[in-house]
Amino acid sequence: MGSYPFLAFVLLFSATLSSSCDGGKVLVYPIDGSHWLNMKILVELLYSQGHQITVLRSSTSWYVSEFSPHYTSITIPQEQSQNIESQAFMTSFLKRSIEIRRRKGSLWAFLDFYRNIFNMIEENQQVVAKLVISIFENKTLIRELKETVYDLFLTDPAFPGGVLLAHYLQLPLVFNVRWIFSGEAHFAIAPSPLSYVPELFSLHSDKMDFFERIDNIIRHSILVYMYHYVSNPPYQAVCDHYFGPDVNVMSLIQGADLWLMRADFTFEFPRPTMPNVVYIGGFQGKPSKPLPSDLEEFVQGHSEHGVVVMTLGTLLGDLGPEISEIIASAFANLPQKVVWRHIGKRPITLGNNTMLVEWLPQNDLLGHLKTKVFVTHGGTNGIYEAIYHGVPLLGIPLIFDQYDNMVRMKARGVAEIVDVTTLDVESLTSALKNILDPEKPYKQNMLKLSRLLRDKPIKPTDSAIFWMEYVMRHKGAAHLRTESYKLPWYAYHSLDVMAVFVAFNLLIIALVWVSCRCLIGRLIRKKSTSKSKNE
């Protein structure tokens, strides 16, 4: 009997050795900000499975820590940081975006909207391209990366510096993705009919009338222009110099082995997809933990009406005093308690029912039984956490994809949207009370979405781990990848085939026309000859 503990120890030790031997080496090239919050989950999952993780980070990185128990970091010196990592820049960008939206309806506002976006994107892409060049020129680093012999390269292609490095190192490539540098990721690899697949910034659902379809095509054309003349040029210059003119970034993106798509069809509208796309939307959802004592005391309080939670993300916490006063006044009209992540001057109209905090445990608050509504800017992380916990949404979308995200939630019947440019106390109070009304279906609809999100044969995190290890085991997943990206655009759309058919038909028509003319001419000449003989 006494030998059993020793035997158990030997078996456990053997299993540990086996796990560590089977573990692979993963090189991670992340994007900072909220994108890192998603990537960090995958990094920790890979570490828990015994894999060795190396994370490439910039010296200006804000979120990606240099030291972690889950990975080893390599810090790349960078003089200029991306402007999306600057709270001051993002506050200025938001202010400019709101000013433009207040002029909506005019052609100039439409053009200014895209010009504002393009200027920000162009500067960011140039900074990332310079960082990639500094990596390529660091021969010592490149030699070390090659000698390590990684089994997998994991990156987010929204800024495709990692895509270029993976190609340089010739490593199997896996994406943690929703966006690429030309827009929504599906548009790069899957058929995307513009008749029912809404484009970024279109604010349409999958039910579009004729004029909405026209608008959708126009907006798609603008993003195609953005790709060719704003996003791609800095990277194409890198490709031309290091890989030759026959290589372009889009083909490298389309050639990735696996796409871990941060999307789920409880959130997204149905659309065509591909075999190497694995959907992990909502993978950040998890049971809530107990709140800090002071927050728990406030939430429980003396109110039987529940709690409203509001946060607008890390970089967009300050909307300015004017809008903050409107929000504070609307909250003061509610019987509910309010927990509001607010940065900036304390609003004068703040009610006794509202607690201001500089940081809040978002997932834990959304999972609290007292939470009734989540007031959000429409970021996907918060939306998926709200779906997971079954909390209806009030959206105050600000920039980027946030309005499109909230349109999807409103179409599901789980959210309302208020426009920050026309916000006033009455409309905001009315929208909040409407969602809080137990007679309205918002809560029931969100609970249904929550059940759909959770009802899966395998958890999204387990699916992500399986497929990443699948790529490691098989040194890639080329058999899941369509070869369409190797076709020129005219061949992809079969325009060359249609041109041959049109030419063939025109040739037949021409032959028939010539034959008819010849026949008619012969008949006329024959008739003329016959007439001459009779005379």
Residue, then its C-alpha position, 0 to 999 in steps of 0.5 A: m500500500g505504501s508504494y502507491p504514493f511513490l508510483a503516483f509520483v513517478l507517473l505524474f513526473s513522467a507525464t510532466l516530462s512527456s508534456s514538456c518534451d511535446g511542447g512546442k516553441v511559439l513566437v508571438y508578434p502582438i499588437d498593443g492595446s485591447h488587441w493584446l488583451n485577447m492575445k494574452i489569453l492565447v499566450e497563457l493558454l499555450y503556456s498552460q499546455g507546456h509550450q515555450i512562448t517568446v513575445l516580440r514587443s516594442s520598447t514603447s509598448w504600453y500593455v505588453s509587459e517585458f516580464s511575465p511568468h508565461y513568456t519570455s520577451i524580446t524588446i525591440p528598440q523603437e524611437q516613435s510609438q504608434n499614435i493609437e498607443s497615446q491617450a492624448f492622441m486618441t482623445s484628440f482623434l475622438k474630439r475630431s471624429i465627433e466634430i465631423r459626425r456633427r456635420k453628418g449628411s454633407l459630402w464634406a463631412f463624408l470625405d472628412f470622416y475618411r480623411n481623418i481615418f486615413n491620416m491616422i492609419e497611414e501614420n501607424q502603418q509607417v511606424v510599424a513598417k519602420l519597426v519591421i525594417s529595424i528587426f530585419e536589419n538586426k542580424t544578430l536578432i534574426r540569427e537567434l530567431k532562426e537558430t531557435v527553430y520555432d514551431l509556430f508564429l502567432t500574430d494579429p495582422a491588423f498591423p501586419g509587421g508580424v506577417l512580414l517577419a513570419h515570411y522572412l523566418q519561413l514559419p507556419l503562420v496563425f492569426n488571432v484576427r478580426w481586422i486586417f490593414s484593409g478592413e474586416a478580415h473575411f474580405a481578404i479570404a472569403p467570398s463577401p457579397l456586398s448585397y448582404v455582407p455589410e462593409l466597415f463604417s456602412l452601419h448596415s445590417d444584412k438586410m439592405d435595400f437598394f440604396e443601402r446596397i449602393d452605399n455599401i459598394i461605395r464604402h467598400s470601394i473607399l476601403v479598396y482605395m485605402y488598401h492600395y494608397v494608404s495602408n499597403p505602400p509602407y509594407q510593399a516597400v519593405c516587400d520590394h526591398y527584402f523579398g522582391p517585387d513579386v511578393n505583396v503583403m495581401s498574398l502573405i496574409q491570404g497564405a496564412d495557415l490558420w485564422l483564429m477569428r475573434a467572431d461568433f455568429t451570435f454576434e456577426f451576421p451570417r456570411p460565407t467562410m473558409p475551411n482554415v477559419v476557426y471561430i473563437g468569438g467570446f473566448q474571453g468570457k468566463p465566470s465572474k469573481p467576487l468584487p472588491s469589498d468597497l465595490e461589493e458594498f456599493v453594488q449591494g447598497h440599499s437599492e433593489h433596482g440593480v446596477v448600471v455599469m458604464t465604461l468606454g474603454t481604456l483610451l476613451g474614458d474622457l468625453g469632455p465636460e459637456i458630454s460628461e455632465i449630460i451622462a451624469s445628469a441622466f444617471a442621477n435620474l435613475p433609481q439604480k446604482v451606477v458604477w462609471r469608469h470615468i477619467g477627467k473632471r468630476p461632473i457637477t451634476l453627479g448623483n449620489n447613486t453614482m460611483l466614479v472609478e478609474w478602473l473597474p473589474q468589467n467581467d466581474l461586474l457584468g457577471h454580478l446578479k445586480t447588474k442590469v445594463f452595460v453602457t459601452h462604446g461598443g468594443t468587441n471585448g466588452i460586448y462578448e463579455a456582456i453576451y456571456h453574462g446576459v446583460p443588455l447594452l446601451g451603446i454610445p459608439l465613438i470611433f472605428d468599428q464600434y457603431d457597426n458592432m452596436v448595429r449588430m447588437k441592435a439587430r439582435g434586439v439586445a441593445e439600443i444606440v444613442d448618438v454622442t453628437t446629439l446626446d441630451v439628458e432626456s434621450l439618454t434617460s429615456a433609452l436607459k429606462n427603456i432597456l431597464d423596463p422588465e416588460k421590454p424583451y432586451k433582457q430575454n433576448m440577451l439571455k437567449l444570445s448567452r445560451l447560444l454563445r455557450d452552447k458549443p461542443i467545444k469551448p472556444t479556448d479549447s478549439a484555439i489550442f487544438w488548432m494551434e497545436y494541429v498546425m505545429r504537429h503538421k508543420g502548417a495547414a496548407h490543405l485547408r487553405t484555398e489557392s485563390y489568393k494566387l490567382p490574379w484578380y481578373a482570374y479570381h472573378s473569371l473575367d478572363v473566361m467571361a471575356v472569351f465567352v463574350a468574344f466568342n459570341l461576338l464572333i458568332i454574331a459577326l459571322v452570322w451577320v457577314s453570312c447574312r449580308c453575303l446571302i442577301g447580296r447574292l440574292i439581290r445580284k441574282k435577282s438583278t441578273s435575272k431581271s436584266k436577261n428578261e429585258 
